Amino acid sequence: MIDSNDTIEAEIETVDVLIVGSGPTGTSIALHLVQRNPDWANRILLVDKAVHPREKLCGGGITHMGQNILADLGLTLQPTHFDVREVKLIYDDQSYSFLGDPVFRIVRRSEFDHWLVQECEQRGVTISQGEAVKEIAVAQTHVVVTTDQRTIHAQMIIAADGSKSFVRSKLKWNDHGNDGLRVARLVEVDTPEDPAVTPEFRDAVAVFDFSRMVDGHLQGYYWDFPSYVDGEPIMNRGLFDSRAQPKRPKAKLKELLRGELATRGRDLDDYKLKGAPIRWFDKNAEIARPRVLLAGDAAGVDPLMGEGISFALGYGPVVAETIEDAFRRHDFSFDSYRPRLMKTGLFRQLQMRVQVARFAYILKYPRFFRAGWAVANRAIKLTRWRNPNYTPSQLPVLK
Ligand SMILES: Cc1cc2nc3c(=O)[nH]c(=O)nc-3n(C[C@H](O)[C@H](O)[C@H](O)COP(=O)(O)OP(=O)(O)OC[C@H]3O[C@@H](n4cnc5c(N)ncnc54)[C@H](O)[C@@H]3O)c2cc1C
């Protein structure tokens, strides 16, 4: 319950669970709590420094994993989205493709996150937008959170405040002094398109081009994601640099993106360049302390492909279960959080991606890439992904 306490000089509100951040992580946690028991709606408070619909730097690609988590909540994707029918993986003059109906969907994050916020509110959850958390002090019996508007005493808090998590830094959270090593770098631009002319729009193709791994120090890929922004066709183009091998020289992302755009007949200077990090998951990293949980980008997502939305949504059911158990047992140590995460198929897959990324992004020999692409080209034809009518969203949810 949110109560005010008039006896204290400055008004203090109390709440059972305070969720900092209302992106896919924060909203998924709230939706899963309320799904478990509608009474949670009165026991949780989400605060977000932004006001939705707010801009969030992101390609907006959502795979079947994220869509299935939404489906488990009884939600079908409402915001405008682009259905990708072919994912083309390129290395120089070679390529192979995954086909499907769709392979994945592309949303605009401002619209997607706003929709999730509205779904929370429709279930009675309070979301205070335009309220930034400024101070946090963890006491034995509660957490004192000071925002730019008030002081809140919470039984526990969840950091769902993104890859530059304020909660993490305020509580001096680091991964054994090694925190900087788990952060991927991303840059992107939006280019307006004529859908009748641009082949990726016309044929519903998303591109992942790994060619710059060999000659550009890129530990990742260039992407082309066709999408709609306020109904207008926009190509989201960017670079993902996992930095899975942190000791290797850093790619010059701006220069590389300039080159990639030039080969597509575009001049980088004509567009607004934006950049943001993604924190990647590590099953051994600290993700909980007494009365505090990290989730979503604040805890870590995928270093292999930079997929974060599905995993952000996927923290929801596990955090909800962990919270319910903590209140039932009056034990807020959260020792069970990590084992609960790692029990799920989704997070075991995430950990596998961490391991694959460390291996895949060590490679830099053209001969290896050529051989790999030739093998993949044949192998894909033996899978369901060769079929343009394949619907991966019918795959069982990874639990
Ligand atoms: C360029 C780029 C492209 C990407 N493309 C894809 C993609 O195509 N597909 C994919 O799956 N993933 C992609 N990702 C990753 C994906 O965007 C993230 O994994 C995802 O947004 C994580 O969600 P989140 O809810 O944890 O954090 P966020 O979405 O970042 O939400 C955090 C929220 O916390 C709020 N907040 C922050 N500080 C405070 C504070 N002090 N007080 C109150 N509120 C606060 C913010 O306003 C924000 O609303 C991309 C990331 C980047 C950077």
The ligand as an SDF file (V2000), in Angstrom:
LIG
                    3D

 53 58  0  0  0  0  0  0  0  0999 V2000
   21.1890    1.3900  -30.5240 C   0  0  0  0  0  0  0  0  0  0  0  0
   20.5080    0.2180  -29.8690 C   0  0  0  0  0  0  0  0  0  0  0  0
   19.7890   -0.6770  -30.6570 C   0  0  0  0  0  0  0  0  0  0  0  0
   19.1490   -1.7670  -30.0630 C   0  0  0  0  0  0  0  0  0  0  0  0
   18.3980   -2.5970  -30.8340 N   0  0  0  0  0  0  0  0  0  0  0  0
   17.7440   -3.6350  -30.2880 C   0  0  0  0  0  0  0  0  0  0  0  0
   16.9040   -4.4650  -31.0800 C   0  0  0  0  0  0  0  0  0  0  0  0
   16.7100   -4.2500  -32.2870 O   0  0  0  0  0  0  0  0  0  0  0  0
   16.2860   -5.5250  -30.4700 N   0  0  0  0  0  0  0  0  0  0  0  0
   16.4600   -5.7900  -29.1390 C   0  0  0  0  0  0  0  0  0  0  0  0
   15.8960   -6.7810  -28.6540 O   0  0  0  0  0  0  0  0  0  0  0  0
   17.2110   -4.9860  -28.3520 N   0  0  0  0  0  0  0  0  0  0  0  0
   17.8460   -3.9170  -28.8900 C   0  0  0  0  0  0  0  0  0  0  0  0
   18.5870   -3.0810  -28.0820 N   0  0  0  0  0  0  0  0  0  0  0  0
   18.6220   -3.3320  -26.6260 C   0  0  0  0  0  0  0  0  0  0  0  0
   17.3460   -2.8220  -25.9480 C   0  0  0  0  0  0  0  0  0  0  0  0
   17.1020   -1.4910  -26.3290 O   0  0  0  0  0  0  0  0  0  0  0  0
   17.4830   -2.8940  -24.4120 C   0  0  0  0  0  0  0  0  0  0  0  0
   17.9490   -4.1680  -24.0480 O   0  0  0  0  0  0  0  0  0  0  0  0
   16.1650   -2.6240  -23.6940 C   0  0  0  0  0  0  0  0  0  0  0  0
   15.7380   -1.3160  -23.9320 O   0  0  0  0  0  0  0  0  0  0  0  0
   16.2920   -2.8440  -22.1850 C   0  0  0  0  0  0  0  0  0  0  0  0
   15.1040   -2.4440  -21.5490 O   0  0  0  0  0  0  0  0  0  0  0  0
   15.0920   -1.8960  -20.0500 P   0  0  0  0  0  0  0  0  0  0  0  0
   13.6600   -1.7450  -19.6630 O   0  0  0  0  0  0  0  0  0  0  0  0
   15.9720   -2.7390  -19.1940 O   0  0  0  0  0  0  0  0  0  0  0  0
   15.7860   -0.4600  -20.1080 O   0  0  0  0  0  0  0  0  0  0  0  0
   15.3000    0.8610  -20.8570 P   0  0  0  0  0  0  0  0  0  0  0  0
   14.4470    0.5150  -22.0050 O   0  0  0  0  0  0  0  0  0  0  0  0
   16.5360    1.6440  -21.0970 O   0  0  0  0  0  0  0  0  0  0  0  0
   14.3940    1.6060  -19.7790 O   0  0  0  0  0  0  0  0  0  0  0  0
   14.9670    2.1800  -18.6300 C   0  0  0  0  0  0  0  0  0  0  0  0
   14.0190    3.2530  -18.1030 C   0  0  0  0  0  0  0  0  0  0  0  0
   14.5420    3.7520  -16.8640 O   0  0  0  0  0  0  0  0  0  0  0  0
   14.3220    5.1470  -16.7960 C   0  0  0  0  0  0  0  0  0  0  0  0
   15.3050    5.7260  -15.8770 N   0  0  0  0  0  0  0  0  0  0  0  0
   16.6400    5.8070  -16.0270 C   0  0  0  0  0  0  0  0  0  0  0  0
   17.2020    6.4210  -14.9810 N   0  0  0  0  0  0  0  0  0  0  0  0
   16.2010    6.7330  -14.1310 C   0  0  0  0  0  0  0  0  0  0  0  0
   16.1300    7.4170  -12.8640 C   0  0  0  0  0  0  0  0  0  0  0  0
   17.2420    7.8820  -12.2280 N   0  0  0  0  0  0  0  0  0  0  0  0
   14.9260    7.5800  -12.2870 N   0  0  0  0  0  0  0  0  0  0  0  0
   13.7890    7.1310  -12.8860 C   0  0  0  0  0  0  0  0  0  0  0  0
   13.8100    6.4990  -14.0800 N   0  0  0  0  0  0  0  0  0  0  0  0
   14.9830    6.3060  -14.6870 C   0  0  0  0  0  0  0  0  0  0  0  0
   14.5150    5.6140  -18.2520 C   0  0  0  0  0  0  0  0  0  0  0  0
   13.8610    6.8530  -18.4740 O   0  0  0  0  0  0  0  0  0  0  0  0
   13.8900    4.4620  -19.0360 C   0  0  0  0  0  0  0  0  0  0  0  0
   12.5340    4.6790  -19.3630 O   0  0  0  0  0  0  0  0  0  0  0  0
   19.2290   -1.9730  -28.6490 C   0  0  0  0  0  0  0  0  0  0  0  0
   19.9570   -1.0670  -27.8530 C   0  0  0  0  0  0  0  0  0  0  0  0
   20.5790    0.0100  -28.4520 C   0  0  0  0  0  0  0  0  0  0  0  0
   21.3520    0.9720  -27.5920 C   0  0  0  0  0  0  0  0  0  0  0  0
  1  2  1  0
  2  3  1  0
  2 52  2  0
  3  4  2  0
  4  5  1  0
  4 50  1  0
  5  6  2  0
  6  7  1  0
  6 13  1  0
  7  8  2  0
  7  9  1  0
  9 10  1  0
 10 11  2  0
 10 12  1  0
 12 13  2  0
 13 14  1  0
 14 15  1  0
 14 50  1  0
 15 16  1  0
 16 17  1  0
 16 18  1  0
 18 19  1  0
 18 20  1  0
 20 21  1  0
 20 22  1  0
 22 23  1  0
 23 24  1  0
 24 25  2  0
 24 26  1  0
 24 27  1  0
 27 28  1  0
 28 29  2  0
 28 30  1  0
 28 31  1  0
 31 32  1  0
 32 33  1  0
 33 34  1  0
 33 48  1  0
 34 35  1  0
 35 36  1  0
 35 46  1  0
 36 37  1  0
 36 45  1  0
 37 38  2  0
 38 39  1  0
 39 40  1  0
 39 45  2  0
 40 41  1  0
 40 42  2  0
 42 43  1  0
 43 44  2  0
 44 45  1  0
 46 47  1  0
 46 48  1  0
 48 49  1  0
 50 51  2  0
 51 52  1  0
 52 53  1  0
M  END
$$$$
